[in-house]
Amino acid sequence: MDVIDRLNLCLKIIRGKGIQVRFEDLEGMPSGLCEVKQEPILMVDFALTSKEQVEILERVVEKLSADSKSRPRVA
């Protein structure tokens, strides 16, 4: 799978969890997850290379996956 396919897959997974993804000029600030008006937003620096952006998105997907496995189910 090439970088663009990986990027699109990660975006689909992250957005499917209800997280908005925004590519912005972060002026050297690190990419990361934040909340604006109680809505989760993942900010990704568009100045990064596609490979770097994918690495960030893949880490978020891994974290979301680990978090969902560790949370108890509510009946």
Secondary structure, 3 states (H helix, E strand, C coil): CCHHHHHHHHHHHHHHCCCEEEEECCCCCCCEEEEECCEEEEEEECCCCHHHHHHHHHHHHHHHHHHHHHCCCCC
